[in-house]
Amino acid sequence: MQSTRLTKLLTFLADQPDDPFILYALATEYNALDDTKEAFFYYLKLVEEHPLYIGTYYHLGKLYEKVQQVEKAIAIYQIGMQRAQEKGDRHALSELQGAYQALAGMDYEDD
């Protein structure tokens, strides 16, 4: 049975299929419902179709970590850091760097 929030988001998606916020919200909702297949689908769609929707990279990396695909998580954090730099989003860059460094086993002295 679908959650009420998920049902609403799917309705919004039908009306606005290219809206990155709706895609992001769907990915996040599926992730919260532990439906990793659908979460991956929407996060990867965002990366492909809306590469400057920076929040995607952090959450997609965390999802890769959740399913123990460390190499993919590291790669997506790296792409996200590059995109955040291109966009000038220092906050996202900092969060992505932190996730990347923690996963790669780096500490602040390794910079």
N, CA, C and O atoms as a Tinker XYZ file with bonds, in Angstrom:
   444  protein
     1  N      0.842000   -1.192000    0.000000    73     2
     2  CA     0.000000    0.000000    0.000000    64     1     3
     3  C      0.879000    1.245000    0.000000    63     2     4     5
     4  O      1.827000    1.334000    0.780000    81     3
     5  N      0.575000    2.195000   -0.859000    73     3     6
     6  CA     1.356000    3.410000   -0.963000    64     5     7
     7  C      1.000000    4.391000    0.138000    63     6     8     9
     8  O     -0.143000    4.463000    0.590000    81     7
     9  N      2.007000    5.144000    0.557000    73     7    10
    10  CA     1.744000    6.190000    1.532000    64     9    11
    11  C      0.978000    7.324000    0.864000    63    10    12    13
    12  O      1.019000    7.481000   -0.356000    81    11
    13  N      0.285000    8.105000    1.671000    73    11    14
    14  CA    -0.456000    9.253000    1.155000    64    13    15
    15  C      0.492000   10.236000    0.488000    63    14    16    17
    16  O      0.174000   10.795000   -0.562000    81    15
    17  N      1.655000   10.447000    1.092000    73    15    18
    18  CA     2.637000   11.374000    0.523000    64    17    19
    19  C      3.104000   10.886000   -0.845000    63    18    20    21
    20  O      3.207000   11.669000   -1.790000    81    19
    21  N      3.383000    9.597000   -0.944000    73    19    22
    22  CA     3.827000    9.023000   -2.209000    64    21    23
    23  C      2.747000    9.169000   -3.276000    63    22    24    25
    24  O      3.045000    9.513000   -4.420000    81    23
    25  N      1.514000    8.912000   -2.912000    73    23    26
    26  CA     0.405000    9.057000   -3.852000    64    25    27
    27  C      0.307000   10.495000   -4.364000    63    26    28    29
    28  O      0.107000   10.722000   -5.557000    81    27
    29  N      0.447000   11.449000   -3.468000    73    27    30
    30  CA     0.402000   12.861000   -3.866000    64    29    31
    31  C      1.561000   13.209000   -4.786000    63    30    32    33
    32  O      1.379000   13.909000   -5.783000    81    31
    33  N      2.753000   12.722000   -4.453000    73    31    34
    34  CA     3.916000   13.007000   -5.281000    64    33    35
    35  C      3.771000   12.424000   -6.679000    63    34    36    37
    36  O      4.155000   13.058000   -7.662000    81    35
    37  N      3.223000   11.226000   -6.771000    73    35    38
    38  CA     3.011000   10.611000   -8.083000    64    37    39
    39  C      1.985000   11.393000   -8.903000    63    38    40    41
    40  O      2.091000   11.475000  -10.126000    81    39
    41  N      1.005000   11.960000   -8.229000    73    39    42
    42  CA     0.030000   12.812000   -8.909000    64    41    43
    43  C      0.709000   14.076000   -9.418000    63    42    44    45
    44  O      0.477000   14.493000  -10.553000    81    43
    45  N      1.541000   14.683000   -8.590000    73    43    46
    46  CA     2.284000   15.871000   -9.009000    64    45    47
    47  C      3.174000   15.545000  -10.210000    63    46    48    49
    48  O      3.268000   16.331000  -11.153000    81    47
    49  N      3.827000   14.379000  -10.166000    73    47    50
    50  CA     4.718000   13.964000  -11.253000    64    49    51
    51  C      3.951000   13.826000  -12.566000    63    50    52    53
    52  O      4.459000   14.189000  -13.626000    81    51
    53  N      2.740000   13.306000  -12.495000    73    51    54
    54  CA     1.931000   13.166000  -13.707000    64    53    55
    55  C      1.653000   14.532000  -14.347000    63    54    56    57
    56  O      1.584000   14.650000  -15.571000    81    55
    57  N      1.496000   15.553000  -13.511000    73    55    58
    58  CA     1.232000   16.906000  -14.003000    64    57    59
    59  C      2.502000   17.622000  -14.448000    63    58    60    61
    60  O      2.469000   18.437000  -15.369000    81    59
    61  N      3.624000   17.316000  -13.790000    73    59    62
    62  CA     4.889000   18.007000  -14.066000    64    61    63
    63  C      6.031000   16.986000  -14.106000    63    62    64    65
    64  O      6.833000   16.931000  -13.174000    81    63
    65  N      6.118000   16.191000  -15.153000    73    63    66
    66  CA     7.069000   15.076000  -15.188000    64    65    67
    67  C      8.548000   15.469000  -15.207000    63    66    68    69
    68  O      9.414000   14.637000  -14.937000    81    67
    69  N      8.838000   16.728000  -15.525000    73    67    70
    70  CA    10.241000   17.150000  -15.594000    64    69    71
    71  C     10.670000   18.032000  -14.429000    63    70    72    73
    72  O     11.768000   18.588000  -14.447000    81    71
    73  N      9.827000   18.167000  -13.431000    73    71    74
    74  CA    10.147000   19.021000  -12.288000    64    73    75
    75  C     11.170000   18.319000  -11.392000    63    74    76    77
    76  O     10.866000   17.277000  -10.812000    81    75
    77  N     12.384000   18.880000  -11.271000    73    75    78
    78  CA    13.411000   18.196000  -10.484000    64    77    79
    79  C     13.062000   18.067000   -9.003000    63    78    80    81
    80  O     13.457000   17.093000   -8.362000    81    79
    81  N     12.330000   19.031000   -8.454000    73    79    82
    82  CA    11.959000   18.932000   -7.047000    64    81    83
    83  C     11.047000   17.730000   -6.808000    63    82    84    85
    84  O     11.203000   17.016000   -5.817000    81    83
    85  N     10.107000   17.510000   -7.706000    73    83    86
    86  CA     9.196000   16.372000   -7.554000    64    85    87
    87  C      9.971000   15.061000   -7.684000    63    86    88    89
    88  O      9.742000   14.125000   -6.918000    81    87
    89  N     10.882000   14.993000   -8.648000    73    87    90
    90  CA    11.711000   13.790000   -8.809000    64    89    91
    91  C     12.532000   13.528000   -7.549000    63    90    92    93
    92  O     12.647000   12.391000   -7.091000    81    91
    93  N     13.099000   14.599000   -6.998000    73    91    94
    94  CA    13.904000   14.489000   -5.777000    64    93    95
    95  C     13.038000   14.031000   -4.601000    63    94    96    97
    96  O     13.436000   13.164000   -3.822000    81    95
    97  N     11.859000   14.623000   -4.488000    73    95    98
    98  CA    10.956000   14.248000   -3.399000    64    97    99
    99  C     10.538000   12.785000   -3.522000    63    98   100   101
   100  O     10.442000   12.081000   -2.517000    81    99
   101  N     10.291000   12.330000   -4.739000    73    99   102
   102  CA     9.948000   10.921000   -4.943000    64   101   103
   103  C     11.100000   10.005000   -4.556000    63   102   104   105
   104  O     10.897000    9.004000   -3.869000    81   103
   105  N     12.287000   10.341000   -4.988000    73   103   106
   106  CA    13.460000    9.525000   -4.638000    64   105   107
   107  C     13.617000    9.444000   -3.130000    63   106   108   109
   108  O     13.876000    8.375000   -2.576000    81   107
   109  N     13.458000   10.577000   -2.478000    73   107   110
   110  CA    13.609000   10.632000   -1.022000    64   109   111
   111  C     12.512000    9.829000   -0.325000    63   110   112   113
   112  O     12.773000    9.133000    0.656000    81   111
   113  N     11.294000    9.928000   -0.833000    73   111   114
   114  CA    10.182000    9.185000   -0.236000    64   113   115
   115  C     10.374000    7.679000   -0.420000    63   114   116   117
   116  O     10.170000    6.908000    0.518000    81   115
   117  N     10.760000    7.262000   -1.612000    73   115   118
   118  CA    11.015000    5.835000   -1.837000    64   117   119
   119  C     12.157000    5.344000   -0.945000    63   118   120   121
   120  O     12.111000    4.228000   -0.428000    81   119
   121  N     13.164000    6.167000   -0.773000    73   119   122
   122  CA    14.274000    5.794000    0.104000    64   121   123
   123  C     13.782000    5.620000    1.537000    63   122   124   125
   124  O     14.162000    4.671000    2.223000    81   123
   125  N     12.934000    6.546000    1.982000    73   123   126
   126  CA    12.387000    6.459000    3.338000    64   125   127
   127  C     11.518000    5.211000    3.514000    63   126   128   129
   128  O     11.427000    4.653000    4.607000    81   127
   129  N     10.882000    4.784000    2.420000    73   127   130
   130  CA    10.047000    3.578000    2.461000    64   129   131
   131  C     10.874000    2.307000    2.239000    63   130   132   133
   132  O     10.331000    1.204000    2.179000    81   131
   133  N     12.178000    2.476000    2.120000    73   131   134
   134  CA    13.126000    1.372000    1.917000    64   133   135
   135  C     12.926000    0.666000    0.576000    63   134   136   137
   136  O     13.220000   -0.522000    0.440000    81   135
   137  N     12.429000    1.402000   -0.400000    73   135   138
   138  CA    12.295000    0.883000   -1.762000    64   137   139
   139  C     13.499000    1.396000   -2.554000    63   138   140   141
   140  O     13.399000    2.385000   -3.280000    81   139
   141  N     14.624000    0.721000   -2.406000    73   139   142
   142  CA    15.871000    1.202000   -3.005000    64   141   143
   143  C     15.821000    1.206000   -4.531000    63   142   144   145
   144  O     16.428000    2.068000   -5.166000    81   143
   145  N     15.110000    0.260000   -5.120000    73   143   146
   146  CA    15.022000    0.214000   -6.582000    64   145   147
   147  C     14.410000    1.506000   -7.129000    63   146   148   149
   148  O     14.962000    2.120000   -8.043000    81   147
   149  N     13.291000    1.908000   -6.581000    73   147   150
   150  CA    12.634000    3.134000   -7.045000    64   149   151
   151  C     13.433000    4.374000   -6.649000    63   150   152   153
   152  O     13.501000    5.334000   -7.416000    81   151
   153  N     14.034000    4.363000   -5.468000    73   151   154
   154  CA    14.867000    5.502000   -5.049000    64   153   155
   155  C     16.016000    5.686000   -6.030000    63   154   156   157
   156  O     16.286000    6.803000   -6.470000    81   155
   157  N     16.693000    4.591000   -6.375000    73   155   158
   158  CA    17.771000    4.679000   -7.358000    64   157   159
   159  C     17.256000    5.217000   -8.693000    63   158   160   161
   160  O     17.897000    6.067000   -9.310000    81   159
   161  N     16.107000    4.726000   -9.135000    73   159   162
   162  CA    15.554000    5.160000  -10.416000    64   161   163
   163  C     15.428000    6.687000  -10.458000    63   162   164   165
   164  O     15.876000    7.318000  -11.415000    81   163
   165  N     14.828000    7.273000   -9.440000    73   163   166
   166  CA    14.592000    8.714000   -9.458000    64   165   167
   167  C     15.864000    9.519000   -9.201000    63   166   168   169
   168  O     16.049000   10.573000   -9.810000    81   167
   169  N     16.741000    9.053000   -8.319000    73   167   170
   170  CA    18.007000    9.764000   -8.122000    64   169   171
   171  C     18.845000    9.743000   -9.399000    63   170   172   173
   172  O     19.416000   10.764000   -9.781000    81   171
   173  N     18.921000    8.594000  -10.056000    73   171   174
   174  CA    19.711000    8.495000  -11.289000    64   173   175
   175  C     19.090000    9.311000  -12.422000    63   174   176   177
   176  O     19.805000    9.877000  -13.249000    81   175
   177  N     17.775000    9.370000  -12.457000    73   175   178
   178  CA    17.087000   10.215000  -13.445000    64   177   179
   179  C     17.460000   11.680000  -13.210000    63   178   180   181
   180  O     17.696000   12.423000  -14.163000    81   179
   181  N     17.512000   12.088000  -11.960000    73   179   182
   182  CA    17.911000   13.459000  -11.637000    64   181   183
   183  C     19.337000   13.744000  -12.080000    63   182   184   185
   184  O     19.600000   14.783000  -12.686000    81   183
   185  N     20.262000   12.835000  -11.786000    73   183   186
   186  CA    21.659000   13.027000  -12.160000    64   185   187
   187  C     21.781000   13.176000  -13.676000    63   186   188   189
   188  O     22.546000   14.006000  -14.170000    81   187
   189  N     21.023000   12.368000  -14.401000    73   187   190
   190  CA    21.087000   12.399000  -15.864000    64   189   191
   191  C     20.405000   13.632000  -16.450000    63   190   192   193
   192  O     20.963000   14.289000  -17.329000    81   191
   193  N     19.220000   13.944000  -15.978000    73   191   194
   194  CA    18.422000   15.000000  -16.598000    64   193   195
   195  C     18.579000   16.375000  -15.942000    63   194   196   197
   196  O     18.317000   17.401000  -16.571000    81   195
   197  N     19.004000   16.391000  -14.685000    73   195   198
   198  CA    19.155000   17.659000  -13.943000    64   197   199
   199  C     20.471000   17.617000  -13.159000    63   198   200   201
   200  O     20.458000   17.597000  -11.928000    81   199
   201  N     21.600000   17.604000  -13.863000    73   199   202
   202  CA    22.890000   17.409000  -13.189000    64   201   203
   203  C     23.267000   18.511000  -12.199000    63   202   204   205
   204  O     24.147000   18.303000  -11.364000    81   203
   205  N     22.633000   19.655000  -12.272000    73   203   206
   206  CA    22.941000   20.722000  -11.324000    64   205   207
   207  C     21.976000   20.770000  -10.146000    63   206   208   209
   208  O     21.982000   21.732000   -9.378000    81   207
   209  N     21.156000   19.750000   -9.998000    73   207   210
   210  CA    20.317000   19.624000   -8.806000    64   209   211
   211  C     21.200000   18.945000   -7.750000    63   210   212   213
   212  O     21.154000   17.729000   -7.559000    81   211
   213  N     21.982000   19.750000   -7.094000    73   211   214
   214  CA    23.131000   19.303000   -6.306000    64   213   215
   215  C     22.777000   18.376000   -5.149000    63   214   216   217
   216  O     23.547000   17.465000   -4.846000    81   215
   217  N     21.658000   18.576000   -4.505000    73   215   218
   218  CA    21.287000   17.737000   -3.362000    64   217   219
   219  C     21.210000   16.260000   -3.699000    63   218   220   221
   220  O     21.342000   15.404000   -2.825000    81   219
   221  N     21.001000   15.977000   -4.948000    73   219   222
   222  CA    20.898000   14.588000   -5.403000    64   221   223
   223  C     22.151000   13.785000   -5.084000    63   222   224   225
   224  O     22.063000   12.634000   -4.657000    81   223
   225  N     23.305000   14.383000   -5.290000    73   223   226
   226  CA    24.559000   13.641000   -5.197000    64   225   227
   227  C     24.821000   13.115000   -3.786000    63   226   228   229
   228  O     25.266000   11.981000   -3.611000    81   227
   229  N     24.545000   13.933000   -2.801000    73   227   230
   230  CA    24.751000   13.499000   -1.420000    64   229   231
   231  C     23.846000   12.308000   -1.095000    63   230   232   233
   232  O     24.307000   11.297000   -0.563000    81   231
   233  N     22.576000   12.433000   -1.415000    73   231   234
   234  CA    21.623000   11.382000   -1.063000    64   233   235
   235  C     21.803000   10.120000   -1.907000    63   234   236   237
   236  O     21.602000    9.011000   -1.412000    81   235
   237  N     22.177000   10.280000   -3.161000    73   235   238
   238  CA    22.473000    9.118000   -3.985000    64   237   239
   239  C     23.716000    8.411000   -3.457000    63   238   240   241
   240  O     23.757000    7.181000   -3.410000    81   239
   241  N     24.723000    9.173000   -3.060000    73   239   242
   242  CA    25.918000    8.576000   -2.461000    64   241   243
   243  C     25.581000    7.802000   -1.198000    63   242   244   245
   244  O     26.078000    6.694000   -0.990000    81   243
   245  N     24.746000    8.377000   -0.363000    73   243   246
   246  CA    24.338000    7.690000    0.867000    64   245   247
   247  C     23.557000    6.414000    0.557000    63   246   248   249
   248  O     23.688000    5.413000    1.261000    81   247
   249  N     22.744000    6.456000   -0.497000    73   247   250
   250  CA    22.003000    5.258000   -0.891000    64   249   251
   251  C     22.962000    4.177000   -1.380000    63   250   252   253
   252  O     22.792000    3.000000   -1.063000    81   251
   253  N     23.964000    4.576000   -2.149000    73   251   254
   254  CA    24.986000    3.599000   -2.556000    64   253   255
   255  C     25.695000    3.014000   -1.333000    63   254   256   257
   256  O     25.972000    1.815000   -1.284000    81   255
   257  N     25.984000    3.855000   -0.360000    73   255   258
   258  CA    26.601000    3.356000    0.875000    64   257   259
   259  C     25.680000    2.351000    1.566000    63   258   260   261
   260  O     26.130000    1.312000    2.050000    81   259
   261  N     24.399000    2.670000    1.603000    73   259   262
   262  CA    23.411000    1.819000    2.264000    64   261   263
   263  C     23.395000    0.409000    1.675000    63   262   264   265
   264  O     23.210000   -0.570000    2.397000    81   263
   265  N     23.591000    0.316000    0.360000    73   263   266
   266  CA    23.589000   -0.992000   -0.294000    64   265   267
   267  C     25.012000   -1.519000   -0.502000    63   266   268   269
   268  O     25.240000   -2.454000   -1.269000    81   267
   269  N     25.948000   -0.905000    0.191000    73   267   270
   270  CA    27.346000   -1.336000    0.238000    64   269   271
   271  C     28.023000   -1.322000   -1.129000    63   270   272   273
   272  O     28.778000   -2.233000   -1.465000    81   271
   273  N     27.750000   -0.295000   -1.902000    73   271   274
   274  CA    28.440000   -0.078000   -3.170000    64   273   275
   275  C     29.350000    1.144000   -3.005000    63   274   276   277
   276  O     29.087000    2.224000   -3.534000    81   275
   277  N     30.415000    0.929000   -2.259000    73   275   278
   278  CA    31.310000    2.001000   -1.841000    64   277   279
   279  C     31.944000    2.726000   -3.029000    63   278   280   281
   280  O     32.012000    3.955000   -3.038000    81   279
   281  N     32.404000    1.982000   -4.021000    73   279   282
   282  CA    33.057000    2.624000   -5.170000    64   281   283
   283  C     32.105000    3.571000   -5.890000    63   282   284   285
   284  O     32.499000    4.663000   -6.298000    81   283
   285  N     30.855000    3.153000   -6.044000    73   283   286
   286  CA    29.868000    4.013000   -6.693000    64   285   287
   287  C     29.555000    5.230000   -5.836000    63   286   288   289
   288  O     29.347000    6.324000   -6.360000    81   287
   289  N     29.519000    5.046000   -4.533000    73   287   290
   290  CA    29.273000    6.174000   -3.634000    64   289   291
   291  C     30.399000    7.198000   -3.754000    63   290   292   293
   292  O     30.149000    8.398000   -3.861000    81   291
   293  N     31.628000    6.718000   -3.736000    73   291   294
   294  CA    32.774000    7.621000   -3.861000    64   293   295
   295  C     32.713000    8.370000   -5.188000    63   294   296   297
   296  O     32.930000    9.581000   -5.231000    81   295
   297  N     32.420000    7.658000   -6.263000    73   295   298
   298  CA    32.348000    8.288000   -7.585000    64   297   299
   299  C     31.261000    9.353000   -7.637000    63   298   300   301
   300  O     31.472000   10.424000   -8.206000    81   299
   301  N     30.101000    9.071000   -7.051000    73   299   302
   302  CA    29.011000   10.042000   -7.110000    64   301   303
   303  C     29.319000   11.251000   -6.229000    63   302   304   305
   304  O     28.946000   12.372000   -6.574000    81   303
   305  N     29.991000   11.043000   -5.100000    73   303   306
   306  CA    30.413000   12.185000   -4.280000    64   305   307
   307  C     31.387000   13.063000   -5.066000    63   306   308   309
   308  O     31.300000   14.290000   -5.014000    81   307
   309  N     32.308000   12.439000   -5.788000    73   307   310
   310  CA    33.277000   13.204000   -6.571000    64   309   311
   311  C     32.583000   14.026000   -7.654000    63   310   312   313
   312  O     32.906000   15.198000   -7.847000    81   311
   313  N     31.640000   13.421000   -8.356000    73   311   314
   314  CA    30.893000   14.158000   -9.378000    64   313   315
   315  C     30.110000   15.295000   -8.726000    63   314   316   317
   316  O     30.075000   16.412000   -9.244000    81   315
   317  N     29.489000   15.006000   -7.601000    73   315   318
   318  CA    28.735000   16.033000   -6.884000    64   317   319
   319  C     29.605000   17.192000   -6.437000    63   318   320   321
   320  O     29.191000   18.349000   -6.516000    81   319
   321  N     30.809000   16.890000   -5.966000    73   319   322
   322  CA    31.727000   17.965000   -5.562000    64   321   323
   323  C     32.072000   18.849000   -6.758000    63   322   324   325
   324  O     32.110000   20.073000   -6.639000    81   323
   325  N     32.319000   18.236000   -7.895000    73   323   326
   326  CA    32.618000   18.993000   -9.106000    64   325   327
   327  C     31.435000   19.877000   -9.497000    63   326   328   329
   328  O     31.617000   21.052000   -9.814000    81   327
   329  N     30.233000   19.320000   -9.476000    73   327   330
   330  CA    29.026000   20.086000   -9.836000    64   329   331
   331  C     28.786000   21.229000   -8.840000    63   330   332   333
   332  O     28.409000   22.333000   -9.233000    81   331
   333  N     29.006000   20.954000   -7.554000    73   331   334
   334  CA    28.814000   21.995000   -6.540000    64   333   335
   335  C     29.805000   23.137000   -6.752000    63   334   336   337
   336  O     29.451000   24.306000   -6.596000    81   335
   337  N     31.047000   22.801000   -7.108000    73   335   338
   338  CA    32.035000   23.843000   -7.400000    64   337   339
   339  C     31.609000   24.659000   -8.613000    63   338   340   341
   340  O     31.696000   25.887000   -8.605000    81   339
   341  N     31.146000   23.971000   -9.658000    73   339   342
   342  CA    30.691000   24.657000  -10.869000    64   341   343
   343  C     29.547000   25.613000  -10.559000    63   342   344   345
   344  O     29.474000   26.708000  -11.118000    81   343
   345  N     28.677000   25.205000   -9.687000    73   343   346
   346  CA    27.496000   26.014000   -9.342000    64   345   347
   347  C     27.809000   27.059000   -8.278000    63   346   348   349
   348  O     27.032000   27.992000   -8.078000    81   347
   349  N     28.947000   26.907000   -7.591000    73   347   350
   350  CA    29.306000   27.834000   -6.521000    64   349   351
   351  C     28.545000   27.578000   -5.238000    63   350   352   353
   352  O     28.347000   28.493000   -4.439000    81   351
   353  N     28.117000   26.347000   -5.032000    73   351   354
   354  CA    27.347000   25.978000   -3.849000    64   353   355
   355  C     28.300000   25.445000   -2.777000    63   354   356   357
   356  O     28.578000   24.248000   -2.716000    81   355
   357  N     28.787000   26.344000   -1.946000    73   355   358
   358  CA    29.791000   25.985000   -0.931000    64   357   359
   359  C     29.240000   25.042000    0.134000    63   358   360   361
   360  O     29.940000   24.144000    0.603000    81   359
   361  N     27.998000   25.250000    0.505000    73   359   362
   362  CA    27.393000   24.403000    1.537000    64   361   363
   363  C     27.320000   22.952000    1.061000    63   362   364   365
   364  O     27.731000   22.037000    1.775000    81   363
   365  N     26.799000   22.749000   -0.137000    73   363   366
   366  CA    26.711000   21.392000   -0.692000    64   365   367
   367  C     28.101000   20.806000   -0.880000    63   366   368   369
   368  O     28.322000   19.627000   -0.605000    81   367
   369  N     29.026000   21.612000   -1.341000    73   367   370
   370  CA    30.402000   21.144000   -1.525000    64   369   371
   371  C     30.974000   20.642000   -0.212000    63   370   372   373
   372  O     31.609000   19.589000   -0.172000    81   371
   373  N     30.754000   21.388000    0.862000    73   371   374
   374  CA    31.247000   20.986000    2.174000    64   373   375
   375  C     30.631000   19.666000    2.634000    63   374   376   377
   376  O     31.333000   18.798000    3.153000    81   375
   377  N     29.333000   19.518000    2.444000    73   375   378
   378  CA    28.665000   18.266000    2.842000    64   377   379
   379  C     29.165000   17.078000    2.021000    63   378   380   381
   380  O     29.399000   15.995000    2.557000    81   379
   381  N     29.325000   17.291000    0.734000    73   379   382
   382  CA    29.820000   16.225000   -0.136000    64   381   383
   383  C     31.261000   15.855000    0.208000    63   382   384   385
   384  O     31.617000   14.676000    0.216000    81   383
   385  N     32.082000   16.854000    0.490000    73   383   386
   386  CA    33.461000   16.586000    0.883000    64   385   387
   387  C     33.509000   15.784000    2.175000    63   386   388   389
   388  O     34.299000   14.848000    2.301000    81   387
   389  N     32.669000   16.146000    3.129000    73   387   390
   390  CA    32.628000   15.426000    4.396000    64   389   391
   391  C     32.238000   13.967000    4.202000    63   390   392   393
   392  O     32.859000   13.072000    4.776000    81   391
   393  N     31.213000   13.729000    3.396000    73   391   394
   394  CA    30.775000   12.358000    3.128000    64   393   395
   395  C     31.854000   11.579000    2.391000    63   394   396   397
   396  O     32.132000   10.424000    2.711000    81   395
   397  N     32.458000   12.228000    1.398000    73   395   398
   398  CA    33.522000   11.597000    0.627000    64   397   399
   399  C     34.708000   11.231000    1.515000    63   398   400   401
   400  O     35.202000   10.104000    1.467000    81   399
   401  N     35.158000   12.178000    2.319000    73   399   402
   402  CA    36.316000   11.951000    3.179000    64   401   403
   403  C     36.046000   10.860000    4.203000    63   402   404   405
   404  O     36.918000   10.033000    4.468000    81   403
   405  N     34.852000   10.847000    4.781000    73   403   406
   406  CA    34.514000    9.820000    5.755000    64   405   407
   407  C     34.516000    8.440000    5.110000    63   406   408   409
   408  O     35.017000    7.478000    5.692000    81   407
   409  N     33.964000    8.346000    3.925000    73   407   410
   410  CA    33.889000    7.071000    3.233000    64   409   411
   411  C     35.240000    6.610000    2.715000    63   410   412   413
   412  O     35.551000    5.419000    2.741000    81   411
   413  N     36.032000    7.548000    2.251000    73   411   414
   414  CA    37.348000    7.211000    1.699000    64   413   415
   415  C     38.381000    6.980000    2.803000    63   414   416   417
   416  O     39.530000    6.645000    2.515000    81   415
   417  N     37.977000    7.159000    4.073000    73   415   418
   418  CA    38.895000    6.938000    5.175000    64   417   419
   419  C     39.903000    8.047000    5.360000    63   418   420   421
   420  O     40.978000    7.841000    5.923000    81   419
   421  N     39.552000    9.211000    4.888000    73   419   422
   422  CA    40.451000   10.370000    5.018000    64   421   423
   423  C     40.062000   11.156000    6.258000    63   422   424   425
   424  O     38.901000   11.171000    6.667000    81   423
   425  N     41.029000   11.792000    6.833000    73   423   426
   426  CA    40.695000   12.740000    7.877000    64   425   427
   427  C     41.223000   14.108000    7.447000    63   426   428   429
   428  O     41.828000   14.242000    6.384000    81   427
   429  N     40.996000   15.092000    8.257000    73   427   430
   430  CA    41.347000   16.458000    7.867000    64   429   431
   431  C     42.844000   16.644000    7.605000    63   430   432   433
   432  O     43.236000   17.530000    6.846000    81   431
   433  N     43.669000   15.822000    8.225000    73   431   434
   434  CA    45.112000   15.937000    8.014000    64   433   435
   435  C     45.545000   15.375000    6.674000    63   434   436   437
   436  O     46.671000   15.612000    6.236000    81   435
   437  N     44.661000   14.629000    6.017000    73   435   438
   438  CA    44.991000   14.020000    4.716000    64   437   439
   439  C     44.740000   14.968000    3.548000    63   438   440   441
   440  O     45.128000   14.664000    2.420000    81   439
   441  N     44.101000   16.106000    3.795000    73   439   442
   442  CA    43.737000   17.024000    2.695000    64   441   443
   443  C     44.928000   17.478000    1.894000    63   442   444
   444  O     44.777000   18.246000    0.945000    81   443
